[in-house]
Amino acid sequence: MGLGTMLAPALGRRLATSAAIAVGLAGSVLGCLLITQVGAGGGPLPLAVGVAVLALGTGPLFALGIGVVVGAVPAERAGSAASMSETSNFFGASLGMALLGAAGAGLYHQRMAGPVAGATSAGLPTEAARPARETLAGAVGAAHQLPDRAAADLLRAAHDAFTAGLQVAGVVGAVVFAGLAVWFLRVHRRSQRG
């Protein structure tokens, strides 16, 4: 996000603010779509690139958006407007991450119910079943308590479930960023007409 924030003023000089923000958000859509390409057997590179592109795209929103907010109020209220803008930025980003994380975790839990039941019948102690169903780390810990074949099956299921949750978060994020980009473009068109 830091690089996107630093590049935002140059983009803002070439485009109207709302259009520059929309371009950045389109970059975030691309980053989210890259995240959907992460596979259970792949390395961390696609995820790292996707997150970097997503963060780069949010730079104009944060950097130029605060200027819009501060510019919309009288000078004596600029400090309050800036602080509200910053608070809203952090709150929105945190809420978005929490909701996407909850969606991914929910899918993980759903997909792990069957494999954990199978692992329990293969000898997984009951007290290790709950952590395996809740997190990837819990599944890795539980696998150490299983015979090799059952451990491999549990780990494969956990990696697949985690990856599916990550991919769903990428799709939802792409839809949200695309919706915001369209909204900013509509604002841009209205401001050009009016």
C-alpha positions in Angstrom: 0.0 0.0 0.0 2.9 2.3 0.7 4.1 2.4 -2.9 0.5 2.9 -4.1 0.1 5.8 -1.7 3.4 7.4 -2.9 2.4 7.0 -6.6 -1.2 8.2 -6.1 -0.3 12.0 -6.5 1.2 11.4 -9.9 -1.9 9.4 -10.9 -4.0 12.2 -9.5 -2.3 14.8 -11.7 -3.1 12.8 -14.8 -6.7 11.8 -13.9 -9.6 13.2 -11.9 -9.4 12.1 -8.3 -12.4 9.7 -8.6 -11.0 8.2 -11.8 -7.6 7.7 -10.2 -9.2 6.0 -7.2 -11.2 3.8 -9.6 -8.0 2.8 -11.5 -6.3 1.9 -8.2 -9.4 -0.2 -7.2 -9.2 -2.0 -10.5 -5.7 -2.9 -9.6 -7.0 -4.3 -6.3 -9.5 -6.4 -8.3 -6.6 -7.8 -10.2 -4.7 -8.6 -6.9 -7.8 -10.4 -5.5 -8.1 -12.4 -8.8 -4.5 -13.4 -8.5 -5.2 -14.7 -4.9 -7.9 -16.9 -6.4 -5.2 -18.7 -8.4 -3.3 -19.9 -5.3 -3.3 -23.7 -5.2 -2.9 -26.1 -2.3 0.3 -27.5 -3.8 1.8 -24.3 -5.0 4.3 -22.1 -3.2 3.7 -18.7 -1.6 4.6 -16.6 -4.7 1.1 -16.2 -6.2 -0.3 -15.2 -2.9 2.5 -12.7 -2.2 2.1 -11.2 -5.7 -1.7 -11.0 -5.3 -1.5 -9.3 -1.9 1.2 -6.9 -3.2 -1.0 -5.9 -6.2 -4.1 -5.6 -4.0 -2.2 -3.3 -1.6 -0.7 -1.2 -4.5 -4.3 -0.7 -5.8 -5.6 0.6 -2.5 -3.0 3.4 -2.3 -4.9 5.9 -4.4 -8.0 5.3 -2.3 -6.2 6.1 0.9 -4.0 8.9 -0.4 -6.4 10.8 -2.6 -9.5 9.9 -0.6 -8.3 11.9 2.4 -7.8 14.9 0.2 -11.4 14.7 -1.0 -12.7 14.5 2.6 -10.5 17.3 3.9 -11.3 19.5 0.9 -15.0 19.1 1.4 -15.0 20.9 4.8 -14.2 24.4 6.0 -10.5 24.9 6.9 -11.3 25.1 10.6 -12.7 21.6 10.5 -9.9 20.0 8.4 -8.2 18.3 11.4 -11.5 16.7 12.5 -12.2 15.6 8.9 -8.7 14.1 8.5 -9.0 12.2 11.7 -12.4 10.8 10.8 -11.1 9.8 7.4 -8.2 8.0 8.9 -10.3 6.3 11.4 -12.8 5.3 8.8 -10.0 3.9 6.6 -8.6 1.7 9.4 -12.1 0.6 10.5 -13.1 -0.3 7.0 -9.9 -2.2 6.2 -10.1 -4.1 9.5 -13.8 -4.9 9.1 -13.2 -6.1 5.6 -10.4 -8.3 6.6 -12.5 -9.7 9.5 -15.4 -10.5 7.2 -13.3 -12.1 4.5 -11.4 -14.1 7.2 -14.7 -15.2 8.7 -16.0 -16.3 5.3 -12.7 -18.3 4.7 -12.8 -19.8 8.1 -16.5 -20.8 7.7 -15.7 -22.6 4.5 -12.7 -24.3 6.2 -14.8 -25.5 9.1 -17.5 -26.8 6.7 -15.0 -28.7 4.5 -13.1 -30.2 7.4 -16.1 -31.8 9.1 -15.9 -35.0 7.1 -12.1 -35.4 7.0 -11.9 -34.8 10.8 -14.6 -37.4 11.4 -12.5 -39.8 9.2 -9.4 -39.0 11.2 -11.2 -39.6 14.5 -12.2 -43.1 13.3 -8.6 -43.7 12.3 -7.4 -43.0 15.9 -7.4 -39.2 16.3 -8.1 -38.3 19.9 -11.3 -36.4 20.4 -9.5 -33.5 22.1 -7.4 -33.1 18.9 -10.4 -33.2 16.5 -11.7 -29.7 17.4 -8.5 -27.8 16.7 -8.1 -29.8 13.4 -11.6 -28.7 12.3 -10.9 -25.0 13.3 -7.5 -24.2 11.9 -4.8 -25.4 9.5 -2.3 -25.3 12.4 -4.7 -27.4 14.4 -4.9 -30.0 11.6 -1.1 -30.1 11.3 -0.8 -30.7 15.1 -3.5 -33.4 14.9 -1.8 -35.1 12.0 1.2 -35.9 14.3 -1.1 -38.1 16.3 -2.2 -40.2 13.4 -0.8 -43.1 11.3 1.0 -42.0 8.2 -1.8 -42.6 5.7 -4.5 -41.0 7.9 -2.2 -38.0 8.6 -1.5 -37.5 4.9 -5.3 -37.6 4.2 -6.0 -35.1 7.0 -3.3 -32.7 5.9 -4.4 -32.8 2.2 -8.0 -32.1 3.2 -6.8 -29.2 5.5 -4.7 -27.6 2.8 -7.5 -28.0 0.3 -10.0 -26.5 2.7 -7.7 -23.6 3.6 -6.9 -22.9 0.0 -10.6 -22.9 -0.9 -11.3 -20.4 1.9 -8.5 -18.2 0.6 -9.9 -18.4 -2.9 -13.4 -17.5 -1.7 -12.0 -14.5 0.1 -10.2 -13.5 -3.2 -13.5 -13.7 -5.2 -15.5 -11.7 -2.6 -12.7 -9.1 -2.4 -12.6 -8.8 -6.2 -16.4 -8.2 -6.3 -16.3 -5.6 -3.5 -13.4 -3.7 -5.1 -15.0 -3.9 -8.6 -18.2 -2.5 -7.1 -16.3 0.4 -5.5 -14.4 1.1 -8.8 -17.7 1.3 -10.7 -19.1 3.6 -8.0 -16.1 5.9 -8.2 -16.4 6.0 -12.0 -20.0 7.0 -11.8 -19.1 9.8 -9.4 -16.4 10.8 -11.9 -19.0 11.0 -14.7 -21.4 13.0 -12.6 -18.7 15.5 -11.6 -17.8 16.0 -15.3 -21.4 16.7 -16.2 -22.1 18.9 -13.3 
